[in-house]
Amino acid sequence: MMAIDPITLAILKGRLEQIADEMDATLFRSAFNPIIAEAHDASHGIYDAANGDTLVQGKSGLPIFVGVMAFAVKAVIEKAAAQGGPRDGDVWIFNDPYAGGTHLSDFRLVRPLFANGEVFCYLASVGHWHDVGGNVPGNYNPVATECFQEGMLIPPVKLFDKGELRQDVIDILSANSRLPTSLYGDLNGQINALDLGVRRMQELLGEYGAETVAEALGELKVRAARLMRAQIRDLPDGTVSAEDFLDNDGIVDEPLKIALDLTIEGERMRMDFSRSAAACSGPLNISRATTVAACYVALKHVFGDVPANAGVLEPVDFVIPEGSILAVDAPKPVGGYTETILRLIDVVFQAVATIAPERSNGCAYGTINALSLAGHRGDGRRWVMFSFFGGGHGGHPKGDGLNHGNAPISTATIPPLEILEAAYPVRFTQWALRPDSGGPGNHRGGLGAVYEIELIEESADAFLFGERGRFAPPGVVGGKPAALNRFVYDTSEGEKSPPMTSKMVGVKLARGQHVRLETPGGGGYGDPMTRQPEAVARDVGLGFVSREAAEADYGVVIDADGKVDEAATRARRQASAAA
């Protein structure tokens, strides 16, 4: 086999990425569910025919999906082999979180692409469906103690058999959803995305030949591994550690530790999670595949120049004990996987900051705050509003953190309030930045947000699955933590907060009552007492930081005209340094 020339490799890399991007766009434009259509909670990619390794991912899809889909495709490869091998036109569908999944809301479709009578690669689509049964509308059940309480679990089964649609499978899926029309629309969007991917890949293979395209895919993986080894080699040898905590598991009100011992030895990295908590009763558990995928996402943040394919993980070894919160099997509940993988990313950021602060940043807000409101309209129709919400990102070596950003596990966007108000009987009475929520630092953490939602239907039930209500997003390199997460809801006796701080089920709301989320900001980067006073004054002028916080956290005194009182500031900072 001849080595591929650099120009052809660059062209094919662009073409392959464009195919994945087109698949993303096809689903986003055709999905019925706002979480896919507007928030882009979905992903597409191209995977290795032999072992399911990630070869190419779309730039608009969720990185966590792309990482975990390698395990999903491998599960399909094994299932197909047990059935005599895949055939052209076969499509498998499943949401099993223990076989290359995340949680039950995320449905995967996997299709082999044939060339010259053999499987050339697999194409895969994953999307977050609006409702898949279970005890809680929208499926984020914070008090689940087994997966059966979180929704229907479908193992890898054929949706298409040699191109023939199995309607009985669709009937089973539809019968287990509160919103079968939404399910049907999302499913067809994913089918169409795979159809497009097959056509585009066939065009590419016809133009360049299967051998040349296969050579390009192999070379891209080799180059990713080579670059990753070089990046690791630049780090100092040794072991560093970091730990962080989840508030509770929704069942037992005790914190859960996520701990990482990160070892660098030449060109290899070992990520050891042995000190993490044991599997818990509630739905904060995740599978081993999800843990590895989360580490993949974290490493892509740290080593941003490394291409996004399986080669990234070749120089990385994982120690993830069976039976820990990071490696469970059925029927342990896993519905809140987003909260746990966010904490995994946080401990990676914190560990890296101790040996390579120029590569790390303060931790982001650390929770998607999955909120469901559900009820019936006046004419009896069922409605379910599920959405996630944003917060601040951490300060970083080059500047302040992003205000009101998306979770670092994904490129998903926060659904626009106009879309949510148009689709559901709610009104947003506040959608604003949250002052003093960013962690103080030489580079300030980004601000969280305040979302207040009024019910305009007769009644509804509210459910929340969040985190960071008791353990604030940490700063790094001397930066301070951000504000804690806060949730309140109206009752006839006034405002209340959940006993579990960040989790609740079945709170009854009446017309005109509100729920309010006050989300965390990001952790700070560097000593806040070294922040330029003019930058602090600008933050005060914009309403990002209060005068009181400017003095207490930054040692900067702002006068009545909004200017820095230089003498008072100098004295305040000197006193702080002497304390």
C-alpha positions as CSV (number, residue, x, y, z in Angstrom):
1,M,0.0,0.0,0.0
2,M,1.4,3.4,-1.0
3,A,1.7,6.2,1.4
4,I,-1.0,8.9,0.7
5,D,0.3,12.3,-0.3
6,P,-0.4,15.3,2.0
7,I,-2.7,17.1,-0.4
8,T,-5.0,14.2,-1.0
9,L,-5.0,13.5,2.7
10,A,-6.1,17.1,3.4
11,I,-8.8,16.9,0.8
12,L,-10.2,13.6,2.0
13,K,-10.1,14.8,5.6
14,G,-12.3,17.8,4.7
15,R,-14.6,15.7,2.6
16,L,-15.1,13.1,5.3
17,E,-15.7,15.8,8.0
18,Q,-18.2,17.5,5.6
19,I,-20.2,14.2,5.3
20,A,-20.5,14.0,9.1
21,D,-21.4,17.7,9.3
22,E,-24.1,17.2,6.6
23,M,-25.6,14.3,8.6
24,D,-25.7,16.6,11.7
25,A,-27.5,19.3,9.7
26,T,-30.0,16.9,8.2
27,L,-31.1,15.8,11.6
28,F,-31.1,19.2,13.1
29,R,-33.4,20.5,10.3
30,S,-35.9,17.6,10.4
31,A,-36.2,16.6,14.1
32,F,-39.5,17.3,15.8
33,N,-37.9,17.6,19.3
34,P,-36.5,21.0,20.2
35,I,-33.7,19.4,22.2
36,I,-32.4,18.0,18.9
37,A,-33.7,20.7,16.4
38,E,-32.7,23.7,18.5
39,A,-30.2,22.5,21.2
40,H,-28.4,20.1,18.8
41,D,-28.3,17.3,21.3
42,A,-27.2,14.8,18.7
43,S,-24.2,13.6,16.8
44,H,-23.0,11.7,13.8
45,G,-19.7,10.0,12.9
46,I,-17.9,7.5,10.8
47,Y,-16.5,4.4,12.6
48,D,-14.0,1.6,11.9
49,A,-15.4,-1.5,10.3
50,A,-13.3,-3.9,12.4
51,N,-13.5,-2.5,15.9
52,G,-15.8,0.5,15.9
53,D,-13.0,3.1,16.6
54,T,-14.0,6.7,15.9
55,L,-12.6,7.8,12.5
56,V,-14.4,11.1,11.8
57,Q,-16.9,13.2,13.8
58,G,-19.2,16.1,12.9
59,K,-18.2,19.4,14.2
60,S,-21.7,20.3,15.4
61,G,-22.5,17.2,17.3
62,L,-21.9,16.4,21.0
63,P,-18.3,15.3,21.6
64,I,-19.4,13.0,24.4
65,F,-21.6,11.1,21.9
66,V,-18.9,10.7,19.4
67,G,-16.6,9.2,22.0
68,V,-19.0,6.8,23.5
69,M,-20.4,5.8,20.0
70,A,-17.2,3.8,19.4
71,F,-18.4,1.4,22.1
72,A,-21.9,1.4,20.6
73,V,-20.6,0.5,17.2
74,K,-18.5,-2.3,18.7
75,A,-21.6,-3.7,20.3
76,V,-23.4,-3.7,17.0
77,I,-20.4,-5.4,15.3
78,E,-20.5,-8.2,18.0
79,K,-24.3,-8.5,17.6
80,A,-24.1,-8.7,13.8
81,A,-21.3,-11.3,14.0
82,A,-23.5,-13.5,16.2
83,Q,-26.3,-13.2,13.6
84,G,-24.1,-14.3,10.6
85,G,-22.6,-10.9,9.8
86,P,-24.0,-7.5,8.7
87,R,-25.8,-7.2,5.4
88,D,-26.2,-4.2,3.1
89,G,-29.2,-2.2,4.2
90,D,-29.2,-3.3,7.8
91,V,-29.7,-0.7,10.4
92,W,-29.5,-1.4,14.2
93,I,-31.3,0.7,16.8
94,F,-30.8,0.8,20.6
95,N,-30.4,2.9,23.7
96,D,-28.7,0.4,26.1
97,P,-26.5,2.6,28.3
98,Y,-24.4,-0.4,29.3
99,A,-23.5,-1.4,25.8
100,G,-22.0,1.8,24.4
101,G,-24.6,4.2,25.6
102,T,-25.0,7.1,27.9
103,H,-28.6,7.1,29.2
104,L,-31.9,5.9,28.0
105,S,-32.9,9.1,26.3
106,D,-30.1,8.8,23.7
107,F,-31.1,6.5,20.8
108,R,-28.4,5.2,18.5
109,L,-28.8,4.1,14.9
110,V,-25.8,2.2,13.3
111,R,-25.5,1.3,9.7
112,P,-22.8,-0.6,7.8
113,L,-21.5,0.9,4.5
114,F,-20.4,-1.7,2.0
115,A,-17.8,-1.4,-0.7
116,N,-16.7,-4.2,-3.0
117,G,-18.9,-6.6,-1.1
118,E,-17.4,-5.9,2.3
119,V,-18.1,-3.6,5.2
120,F,-16.0,-0.5,4.6
121,C,-17.0,1.4,7.7
122,Y,-20.0,2.1,9.9
123,L,-22.1,5.3,10.0
124,A,-23.9,6.2,13.2
125,S,-26.4,8.7,14.5
126,V,-27.4,9.4,18.0
127,G,-30.0,11.8,19.3
128,H,-31.7,12.7,22.6
129,W,-35.4,11.8,22.2
130,H,-37.9,13.8,24.1
131,D,-39.6,11.1,26.2
132,V,-38.9,7.4,26.4
133,G,-41.2,6.3,29.2
134,G,-40.1,5.8,32.8
135,N,-41.4,7.5,35.9
136,V,-40.5,11.1,35.0
137,P,-41.6,12.9,31.9
138,G,-38.5,13.8,29.9
139,N,-36.7,10.9,31.7
140,Y,-34.3,12.7,34.1
141,N,-35.5,10.9,37.2
142,P,-33.4,12.0,40.2
143,V,-34.8,9.3,42.5
144,A,-34.4,6.3,40.2
145,T,-32.9,3.3,41.9
146,E,-32.8,1.0,38.9
147,C,-32.8,1.6,35.1
148,F,-36.4,0.4,34.7
149,Q,-37.5,3.6,36.4
150,E,-35.8,5.7,33.8
151,G,-37.4,4.5,30.6
152,M,-37.6,1.7,28.1
153,L,-34.3,-0.1,27.5
154,I,-33.8,-1.4,24.0
155,P,-30.8,-3.7,23.2
156,P,-29.3,-3.6,19.7
157,V,-32.1,-4.8,17.3
158,K,-32.5,-4.4,13.6
159,L,-34.7,-1.5,12.6
160,F,-34.0,-2.3,8.9
161,D,-33.3,-5.9,7.7
162,K,-31.6,-5.8,4.3
163,G,-33.3,-2.5,3.7
164,E,-36.8,-3.6,4.8
165,L,-38.2,-1.5,7.7
166,R,-39.4,-3.4,10.7
167,Q,-42.6,-1.6,11.6
168,D,-43.1,-3.8,14.7
169,V,-40.0,-2.2,16.2
170,I,-41.4,1.3,15.6
171,D,-44.7,0.2,17.2
172,I,-42.9,-0.9,20.3
173,L,-41.0,2.3,20.6
174,S,-44.0,4.5,20.0
175,A,-46.1,2.6,22.6
176,N,-43.6,3.4,25.3
177,S,-43.4,7.2,24.8
178,R,-45.6,9.9,26.2
179,L,-44.9,11.8,22.9
180,P,-45.0,9.2,20.1
181,T,-45.3,11.9,17.4
182,S,-42.0,13.5,18.5
183,L,-40.4,10.1,18.7
184,Y,-41.5,9.2,15.2
185,G,-40.2,12.5,13.8
186,D,-36.8,12.3,15.4
187,L,-36.4,8.6,14.3
188,N,-37.1,9.5,10.7
189,G,-34.7,12.4,10.9
190,Q,-31.9,10.0,12.0
191,I,-32.8,7.5,9.3
192,N,-32.6,10.3,6.7
193,A,-29.2,11.4,8.1
194,L,-27.8,7.9,7.7
195,D,-29.3,7.7,4.1
196,L,-27.5,10.9,3.2
197,G,-24.3,9.7,4.8
198,V,-24.4,6.5,2.7
199,R,-24.9,8.5,-0.5
200,R,-22.1,10.9,0.2
201,M,-19.7,8.1,1.2
202,Q,-20.6,6.1,-2.0
203,E,-19.9,9.3,-4.0
204,L,-16.5,9.7,-2.3
205,L,-15.5,6.0,-2.8
206,G,-16.5,6.2,-6.4
207,E,-14.4,9.3,-6.9
208,Y,-11.2,8.2,-5.0
209,G,-11.6,4.5,-4.6
210,A,-12.0,2.5,-1.4
211,E,-8.3,1.8,-1.0
212,T,-7.3,5.5,-1.0
213,V,-10.0,6.5,1.4
214,A,-9.2,3.7,3.7
215,E,-5.5,4.8,3.6
216,A,-6.6,8.4,4.5
217,L,-8.6,7.2,7.5
218,G,-5.8,5.1,8.8
219,E,-3.3,7.9,8.4
220,L,-5.5,10.4,10.2
221,K,-5.7,8.0,13.2
222,V,-1.9,7.4,13.1
223,R,-1.2,11.2,13.1
224,A,-3.6,11.8,15.9
225,A,-1.8,9.2,18.1
226,R,1.6,10.6,17.1
227,L,0.6,14.2,18.0
228,M,-1.0,13.0,21.3
229,R,2.2,11.2,22.3
230,A,4.2,14.4,21.6
231,Q,1.8,16.5,23.7
232,I,2.1,14.1,26.6
233,R,5.9,14.0,26.3
234,D,5.9,17.8,26.8
235,L,4.4,17.3,30.3
236,P,6.6,16.6,33.3
237,D,6.8,13.0,34.4
238,G,5.1,12.2,37.7
239,T,1.8,11.8,39.4
240,V,-0.7,14.5,40.3
241,S,-4.1,14.1,41.9
242,A,-7.4,15.9,42.0
243,E,-10.8,15.3,43.5
244,D,-14.2,16.8,43.4
245,F,-17.7,15.9,44.7
246,L,-21.2,15.4,43.5
247,D,-23.9,16.8,45.9
248,N,-25.7,13.5,46.4
249,D,-27.3,10.7,44.4
250,G,-30.9,11.9,44.9
251,I,-31.6,9.0,47.3
252,V,-28.9,9.3,50.1
253,D,-28.0,12.8,51.0
254,E,-24.2,12.3,51.1
255,P,-21.5,13.6,48.8
256,L,-19.9,11.3,46.1
257,K,-16.2,11.6,45.4
258,I,-14.8,11.7,41.9
259,A,-11.0,11.3,42.2
260,L,-8.2,11.2,39.6
261,D,-4.6,10.2,39.9
262,L,-2.9,11.3,36.7
263,T,0.5,9.9,35.9
264,I,2.8,11.0,33.0
265,E,5.5,8.5,32.0
266,G,7.3,9.7,28.9
267,E,4.8,9.5,26.0
268,R,2.1,7.7,28.0
269,M,-0.6,8.9,30.4
270,R,-2.4,6.9,33.0
271,M,-5.8,8.0,34.3
272,D,-6.5,6.2,37.6
273,F,-10.0,6.7,39.1
274,S,-9.6,4.0,41.9
275,R,-10.2,6.5,44.7
276,S,-13.7,7.4,43.4
277,A,-16.9,6.5,45.2
278,A,-18.5,3.1,44.9
279,A,-21.6,2.7,42.8
280,C,-24.5,4.6,44.4
281,S,-28.2,3.9,44.9
282,G,-29.3,6.8,42.7
283,P,-28.8,7.7,39.0
284,L,-25.4,9.3,39.2
285,N,-23.7,6.1,38.1
286,I,-22.1,5.8,34.6
287,S,-20.8,2.9,32.5
288,R,-17.1,2.4,31.8
289,A,-17.6,3.3,28.2
290,T,-19.1,6.7,29.3
291,T,-16.1,7.3,31.6
292,V,-13.6,6.7,28.8
293,A,-15.7,9.0,26.5
294,A,-15.7,11.8,29.1
295,C,-11.9,11.5,29.4
296,Y,-11.7,11.8,25.7
297,V,-13.7,15.0,25.8
298,A,-11.6,16.4,28.6
299,L,-8.3,15.6,26.8
300,K,-9.6,17.3,23.7
301,H,-10.1,20.5,25.8
302,V,-6.6,20.2,27.1
303,F,-4.9,19.3,23.8
304,G,-7.0,21.3,21.4
305,D,-4.8,20.8,18.4
306,V,-5.1,17.0,18.4
307,P,-7.5,15.6,15.7
308,A,-10.7,14.1,17.0
309,N,-10.5,10.4,16.4
310,A,-9.6,7.2,18.3
311,G,-5.8,7.9,17.9
312,V,-6.1,10.4,20.7
313,L,-6.6,7.6,23.2
314,E,-3.9,5.2,22.0
315,P,-1.2,6.6,24.5
316,V,-3.7,6.7,27.4
317,D,-4.3,3.9,29.9
318,F,-7.4,3.8,32.1
319,V,-7.8,2.4,35.6
320,I,-11.6,2.3,36.3
321,P,-12.5,-0.2,39.0
322,E,-15.6,-2.4,38.3
323,G,-18.3,-1.6,40.8
324,S,-17.4,2.0,41.2
325,I,-19.6,4.9,40.3
326,L,-17.7,5.1,37.0
327,A,-18.2,1.5,35.8
328,V,-21.6,0.0,36.5
329,D,-23.7,-2.6,34.8
330,A,-27.5,-3.1,34.6
331,P,-29.7,-2.5,36.4
332,K,-27.9,0.3,38.2
333,P,-29.5,3.7,37.2
334,V,-27.5,6.0,35.0
335,G,-30.0,8.6,33.9
336,G,-28.0,11.5,35.4
337,Y,-24.8,10.7,33.5
338,T,-24.3,14.3,32.4
339,E,-23.7,15.5,36.0
340,T,-21.0,12.8,36.6
341,I,-19.1,13.3,33.4
342,L,-19.0,17.0,34.0
343,R,-17.3,16.2,37.3
344,L,-14.9,13.9,35.5
345,I,-13.9,16.8,33.2
346,D,-13.5,19.1,36.2
347,V,-11.0,16.8,37.9
348,V,-9.0,16.5,34.7
349,F,-8.8,20.3,34.5
350,Q,-7.8,20.5,38.1
351,A,-5.1,17.9,37.8
352,V,-3.6,19.3,34.6
353,A,-3.6,22.8,36.1
354,T,-1.0,21.6,38.7
355,I,1.5,20.5,36.1
356,A,0.6,22.6,33.0
357,P,-1.4,25.7,34.1
358,E,-1.0,27.1,30.6
359,R,-3.2,24.3,29.2
360,S,-6.0,24.3,31.8
361,N,-8.7,26.6,33.1
362,G,-11.1,27.1,36.0
363,C,-13.9,24.6,36.1
364,A,-17.2,25.4,34.3
365,Y,-20.5,25.6,36.0
366,G,-20.7,21.8,36.2
367,T,-24.4,21.0,35.8
368,I,-26.9,21.0,33.0
369,N,-29.8,21.6,35.4
370,A,-32.2,19.2,33.6
371,L,-35.6,20.6,34.2
372,S,-38.9,19.0,33.2
373,L,-42.4,20.6,33.4
374,A,-45.3,18.4,32.4
375,G,-49.1,18.4,32.5
376,H,-52.2,18.4,30.3
377,R,-53.6,21.3,28.3
378,G,-57.2,22.4,28.6
379,D,-58.2,20.1,25.7
380,G,-56.6,17.1,27.4
381,R,-53.4,16.9,25.3
382,R,-50.2,15.9,27.1
383,W,-47.3,18.3,27.2
384,V,-43.8,17.8,28.4
385,M,-41.2,20.5,28.5
386,F,-37.7,19.2,29.0
387,S,-34.7,21.5,28.7
388,F,-31.2,22.1,30.0
389,F,-29.7,25.4,31.0
390,G,-26.3,27.2,30.8
391,G,-23.8,28.8,33.2
392,G,-20.4,30.3,33.3
393,H,-17.1,28.8,32.0
394,G,-13.8,29.0,33.9
395,G,-11.3,31.7,33.6
396,H,-8.3,30.6,31.4
397,P,-4.7,31.7,30.7
398,K,-5.7,34.1,28.0
399,G,-8.8,35.8,29.5
400,D,-12.1,35.7,31.4
401,G,-14.4,32.8,31.2
402,L,-17.4,32.8,28.9
403,N,-20.7,34.1,30.3
404,H,-23.8,31.9,30.0
405,G,-22.1,29.1,28.0
406,N,-23.0,25.5,27.2
407,A,-21.7,22.6,29.2
408,P,-18.1,21.5,28.1
409,I,-19.3,18.0,27.4
410,S,-20.9,19.2,24.2
411,T,-21.5,21.8,21.6
412,A,-25.3,21.7,22.3
413,T,-26.9,25.1,22.5
414,I,-29.4,26.3,25.1
415,P,-32.8,26.3,23.5
416,P,-34.1,29.8,22.8
417,L,-36.8,31.0,25.2
418,E,-38.9,32.0,22.2
419,I,-39.0,28.3,21.0
420,L,-39.8,27.0,24.5
421,E,-42.6,29.6,25.0
422,A,-44.1,28.8,21.6
423,A,-44.0,25.1,22.2
424,Y,-45.2,24.9,25.9
425,P,-47.6,26.8,28.2
426,V,-44.9,28.7,30.0
427,R,-43.6,32.3,30.1
428,F,-40.0,33.3,31.0
429,T,-40.2,36.2,33.4
430,Q,-36.4,36.4,33.7
431,W,-33.5,35.3,31.5
432,A,-30.5,37.2,32.6
433,L,-26.8,37.1,33.7
434,R,-26.3,36.4,37.4
435,P,-24.1,39.0,39.1
436,D,-21.3,37.8,41.4
437,S,-21.6,34.3,40.1
438,G,-18.2,34.0,38.4
439,G,-15.2,32.8,40.4
440,P,-12.8,35.6,41.3
441,G,-9.4,35.4,39.6
442,N,-6.7,37.2,37.7
443,H,-9.0,36.1,34.9
444,R,-12.5,36.0,36.2
445,G,-14.8,33.1,35.7
446,G,-17.8,33.6,33.4
447,L,-21.2,34.5,34.8
448,G,-24.0,32.0,35.3
449,A,-27.6,32.9,34.6
450,V,-31.0,33.4,36.2
451,Y,-34.0,31.7,34.6
452,E,-37.5,32.3,36.0
453,I,-40.4,30.4,34.4
454,E,-44.1,31.1,35.0
455,L,-46.7,28.4,34.4
456,I,-49.6,29.7,32.3
457,E,-51.6,26.4,32.1
458,E,-53.9,25.3,35.0
459,S,-51.4,23.0,36.6
460,A,-48.1,21.1,36.1
461,D,-45.5,18.9,37.8
462,A,-41.9,20.0,38.0
463,F,-38.8,17.8,38.1
464,L,-35.2,18.9,38.5
465,F,-31.9,17.0,38.1
466,G,-29.0,19.3,38.9
467,E,-25.7,19.5,40.7
468,R,-23.2,22.1,42.2
469,G,-25.7,23.0,44.9
470,R,-23.2,22.2,47.7
471,F,-19.8,22.0,45.9
472,A,-19.0,25.1,43.9
473,P,-17.1,25.0,40.6
474,P,-13.4,25.4,41.6
475,G,-10.9,27.8,40.3
476,V,-7.3,26.9,39.5
477,V,-3.8,28.4,39.9
478,G,-5.1,30.5,42.8
479,G,-8.5,31.3,41.3
480,K,-11.5,31.2,43.6
481,P,-14.7,29.1,43.2
482,A,-17.8,30.3,41.5
483,A,-21.3,30.7,43.1
484,L,-23.3,27.7,44.0
485,N,-26.3,26.5,42.0
486,R,-29.7,27.6,43.5
487,F,-33.2,26.5,42.6
488,V,-36.5,27.8,44.1
489,Y,-40.1,27.2,43.4
490,D,-43.4,28.9,44.4
491,T,-45.8,27.3,46.8
492,S,-48.9,28.6,48.6
493,E,-46.6,29.1,51.6
494,G,-44.0,31.1,49.7
495,E,-40.7,30.1,47.9
496,K,-39.1,26.8,48.7
497,S,-35.9,24.9,47.7
498,P,-35.5,21.1,47.3
499,P,-34.3,19.2,50.4
500,M,-31.7,17.6,48.2
501,T,-30.6,21.1,47.1
502,S,-30.3,20.3,43.4
503,K,-32.8,17.5,42.8
504,M,-36.6,17.1,43.2
505,V,-39.5,15.2,41.8
506,G,-43.2,15.9,41.3
507,V,-43.5,19.4,42.7
508,K,-47.0,20.7,42.0
509,L,-47.3,24.1,40.3
510,A,-50.5,26.1,39.8
511,R,-51.2,28.7,37.1
512,G,-49.1,31.8,37.8
513,Q,-46.5,30.1,40.0
514,H,-42.8,30.2,39.1
515,V,-39.7,28.1,39.2
516,R,-36.3,29.9,39.2
517,L,-32.8,28.6,38.4
518,E,-29.8,30.6,39.5
519,T,-26.9,28.8,37.8
520,P,-23.2,28.8,38.8
521,G,-20.5,30.7,37.0
522,G,-17.1,29.3,36.2
523,G,-14.1,29.1,38.5
524,G,-11.5,31.8,38.4
525,Y,-7.9,31.5,37.0
526,G,-5.1,33.0,39.0
527,D,-4.9,35.2,42.1
528,P,-7.8,37.7,42.0
529,M,-5.7,40.2,43.9
530,T,-3.5,40.5,40.8
531,R,-6.5,41.4,38.5
532,Q,-6.1,44.8,36.9
533,P,-8.2,47.3,38.9
534,E,-9.5,48.8,35.7
535,A,-10.9,45.4,34.7
536,V,-12.7,45.1,38.0
537,A,-14.1,48.6,37.6
538,R,-15.4,47.6,34.1
539,D,-17.0,44.5,35.6
540,V,-18.7,46.7,38.3
541,G,-19.9,49.1,35.6
542,L,-21.4,46.2,33.6
543,G,-23.1,44.8,36.6
544,F,-21.1,41.6,36.5
545,V,-19.5,42.2,39.9
546,S,-21.0,44.2,42.8
547,R,-19.0,46.9,44.6
548,E,-19.0,44.8,47.7
549,A,-17.5,41.8,45.9
550,A,-15.0,44.0,44.1
551,E,-13.6,45.1,47.4
552,A,-13.9,41.7,49.2
553,D,-12.7,39.4,46.4
554,Y,-10.4,41.7,44.4
555,G,-9.3,44.3,46.9
556,V,-10.5,47.0,44.5
557,V,-12.4,50.0,45.9
558,I,-14.7,51.8,43.5
559,D,-15.7,55.4,44.2
560,A,-19.1,57.0,43.7
561,D,-18.3,57.8,40.1
562,G,-17.5,54.2,39.2
563,K,-13.7,54.9,39.1
564,V,-11.0,53.0,40.9
565,D,-9.9,54.6,44.2
566,E,-6.2,53.9,43.7
567,A,-5.1,54.8,47.3
568,A,-7.8,52.8,48.9
569,T,-7.3,49.9,46.5
570,R,-3.5,49.9,47.2
571,A,-4.2,49.8,51.0
572,R,-6.8,47.2,50.7
573,R,-4.6,44.8,48.7
574,Q,-1.6,45.4,51.0
575,A,-3.8,44.5,54.0
576,S,-4.9,41.4,52.2
577,A,-1.4,40.3,51.4
578,A,-0.3,40.8,55.0
579,A,-3.2,38.9,56.5
